[in-house]
Each structure stands twice: as structure tokens, then as C-alpha cells.
């Protein structure tokens, strides 16, 4: 199993495993690709900090989602195009 420590590692794996036309489609934007570049630039400014040895006994992932209490609120964005990357990818994600 490959070691994945950052998004660039995932991109390299994807580039090797996915047909080139699908990889190129996912790694670009439509027409001028302005939105793609802006999103990439915005995400590059987000920095996550690792916290070690922090007391988490009082933490909870519970919160309301769409008006209902959820112990672990997880949702998927539209994934219909995921089928291009992996056979039945949208079904597997669900």
C-alpha cells in the first residue's frame, strides 16, 4: 500500500491508475479554467495544524444536520461524475 502524506501523493496515484482523458478532465476546469485556478489558489492558503497529546474526552462529533440530530454528520456532494473515475463510483461512494 502506498504511503499517502499529502494531496500530491493522491494525485500521483490517481494519474497512474485513471485513464488519461478522465484524469485531465478532473484536473482542469471548463473553458478558461478560471474557477479551477481560483479554487486551487484558495485551498493552497488553508493550513491544517496537527495537535498531539490533547485531551479529547469531552469532544463530540454530534450536531444537527438538516434539522435532525446526527452522531456523526457526514454527507456526500453530488458524485454523479465519479463513475468516470471508477466503475459504479457513485454507487460505491453512497
VENUR-V418891 format. One record per backbone hydrogen bond with DSSP energy under -0.5 kcal/mol. CO is the residue of the C=O (numbers start at 1). NH is the residue of the N-H. E is the energy in kcal/mol with one decimal. If there is no record, write none. Layout:
CO/NH/E + CO/NH/E
//
This chain:
2/4/-0.5 + 3/5/-0.6 + 6/9/-1.0 + 6/10/-1.2 + 7/11/-2.4 + 8/12/-2.1 + 9/13/-2.0 + 10/14/-2.8 + 11/15/-2.8 + 12/16/-1.6 + 13/17/-1.9 + 14/18/-2.7 + 19/22/-1.0 + 19/23/-2.2 + 20/24/-3.1 + 21/25/-1.6 + 22/26/-2.2 + 23/27/-2.1 + 25/28/-1.0 + 30/33/-2.5 + 33/37/-2.2 + 34/38/-2.6 + 35/39/-2.7 + 36/40/-2.5 + 37/41/-2.7 + 38/42/-2.7 + 39/43/-2.6 + 40/44/-1.7 + 41/45/-0.8 + 42/45/-1.0 + 43/46/-1.3 + 45/47/-0.5 + 56/59/-1.5 + 61/73/-0.7 + 63/70/-1.7 + 65/68/-1.5 + 68/65/-3.2 + 70/63/-2.1 + 72/74/-0.8 + 79/82/-1.9 + 80/83/-0.9 + 81/84/-2.1 + 81/85/-0.5 + 82/85/-1.1 + 82/86/-1.8 + 86/89/-2.5 + 88/92/-2.7 + 89/93/-2.3 + 90/94/-1.6
//
